[in-house]
Amino acid sequence: MGYRFNVTLRVADVENLCSFQLSMYYNEGMINATRWFEPTWDPEYVFYNEPTVTAENSRTGNIMLFAGLIGNQPLFIGNGKLCIVEFEIVNLPPVGIKYSCP
């Protein structure tokens, strides 16, 4: 418990991306979303070196986020990273039970 891990969200074969909105539900009895961020330092980030606006609306068991280009920027085409969400393990599964996700 207390261990934190990151989930990187990506897109593939996208055309003309100017913004994205993501809503992720999770079992709040097991994990908690602690924060999210744009990987602005990474050249694989879909809006690398471009100005963006972001927003977040988090509730227990759900994180919703938004990022979009500001102004007349070139649209993204291809494969890349959208964002990174950090989770913290808040509870261990019962003995003999394992949780996993592809």
N, C-alpha and C positions, 0 to 999 in steps of 0.2 A: 504494500500500500504506500502511496505517496510517490511512486515512480511516475515519471512523465515521459511521454513519447509523442512524436510528431507524425502526422498524416499529410502527405503531399498530394494535392489534387491537381490533376492534369487534364488537358484536352488533346484530342488527336484529330487530324484532318479537318480543322475548323477553317471557315472562310469568313472574312470581313468581321472579325470580332472587335467590338468597341466597348463592351461591358459584359459583366457576368453577375449573376445572382445565384447563391447557393444556399440551400437549406439542408441541414444534416440533423437527423434524429439519432439519439443514442440512449443506451440504458444508464440513466443517471444513478442507479443503485450500484453500478460497477465502475463507471468512468465519469469524468466531468471535463468539459471543454474549458480550458483556462485562458486561452487567447488564440488569436489568429493573426497572420501577417502576410504581406506581399513580399516575396523574395526578390526585392528590387535590385540586389547586388548580383543576381544570377542571370547570365545571358539567356537562359532557357525560359525566363519569366516572360509571359505573353506581352506585357507592357513595359519591357526593359527600356530604361532611359526615357520614358514618356511620363508626363504629369498625369496623376490620377486623383480621383475622389473616391473615398470609401465610406461605408456605413455598416453598422452591425446592430442586430437585434437578437439578444440571447435570452433564453428562458431555460428553466430546468429541463434537461433532456433534449434541447434543440438549440442549434446555433444557426442563425441566418446572417449572411454577409453579402456585400455588394462591392464591386470595384468597377470603375469606368474611366475611360479616357476623358481628359479635359480639353476642350477646344477642338480644333481641326487637325487631329493627329492621324498618322497613317494607321489603317486598320490592320489587325493581326491575321495572318494566314499561316496555317501549318500546325505543328505540334508544340506544346509547351506547358509550363507550370502556371496554374492559376493562383494558388495560395497554399499556405501551410497552416494547419490547425494543430494546436498543442492540446493534448489530453493528459489528465492525471488519473491514475487508478485510485479509487476511493474505497473499494471493497474487494475482497477476494472471493472467488466462486466457492461454493460448498465443496467439501472433500469428494473427490471422484468425478467432479464436473469440470469440463474444460470449455472455454469460450474461444471462438476463432472467427475470422472474417477473411474472405478471399481478397 
